[in-house]
Amino acid sequence: MAKDLSEQLSRLGHKCELLVTRFSTLKDENEELRKHLEELTAQIDTLQKQNEQMTNELRFLRLSSAIAPSTETAKEARTIISGLVREIDACVADLMKDI
């Protein structure tokens, strides 16, 4: 009976060592994954800013190409400018409400 208890304690000790080893490994992996997550989050932020800049650049390029003398591009330019004027008028109206 004492021998069985000794064997059980020995097996329990080995299992505890195994659990500690696994815990340590998983803790290290978790730390690496968190660092990787931070890097990816920073990369996402950078790409979103770059996307926003490129969208603005595309808008300006469309506007500048719309100023070209062809009829179709002139219509596009008028549409874009009209939209911008409406936005400005709305902003001015909002500012006048506050006064």
N, C-alpha and C positions, 0 to 999 in steps of 0.2 A: 504494500500500500504506500509506503514511504517512497518506494522507487517510482510508482505511478505519479505521485505528487511531484517528485523531483523532475520527472520527464515532462509533466505538464508545465511546470515553472520554466523549464528550459525552452520548451516550444513557445511559451508565452513571451519569454525574453527575446527569442529570435523574431517573433512576430512584431514585437514592439520596436526592435531595431529596424526591421523592414519598414514599418510605418513611419518612423522618424526619417529614414532615408527617402522614402517616397514624398513625405511632406516637404523636406528640404528641396528635392528636385522640383516639385510642383511650385514651391514658393519662388525658386529661381526662374522657372518658366513664366510665372505670373509677372514677375518684375520685368522680364524681357518683353513680354507682350504689352505691358503698360507703356514701356518706352517706345515700342513700335507704334502703338496707338497714338501717342503724343506726336511722333514724327509724321504719321499719316494725317493727323488733324492739322498740323502746321502746313503740310503739303496741300490739303484741301483748301485751307484759307488762302494760300498763295495762288492756287489755281482759280479760285473764285474771284480774287482781285484781278488776276490776269484776264479772266473771262469778261469781267465788267469793263476793263479798259479796252479790250478788243471790241466789245459791243458798242462802246462809245465811238471808237475809231471807225467802225463800220458805218455807224449812223452819220458821222461827219463825212466819210467818203461818199456815201449815198447822196448826201446833201450837196457836196461839191460836184459830184458827177451830174446831179440834177440841174445844176446851173448851166450846164452845157447848152448850146443853142438849139438842139433838136426839140421838136414839139412835145414828144413824149416825156423827155426829161424835164422840160419846162413845166409841164403839168405836175410832175412829181414834186418839183421844187415849190410850186405854188401850194400844193397840198401840205407839204412839210412846213413851209413858212406860215401858212394859215393856222396850222395846228399849234405852232410855237406862239403866234400872236394871240390865239385863244387862251393858251396857258398863261401868258403874260397878263392879258386882260382879267382873267380869273384871279390871279395873284393881286393885281392892283385893286380889284373890287373887294377882295378879302381885307386888304390893308385899309381901304377906305371905311369899311364897316367898323374897324377898331377905333377910328378917329371920332 
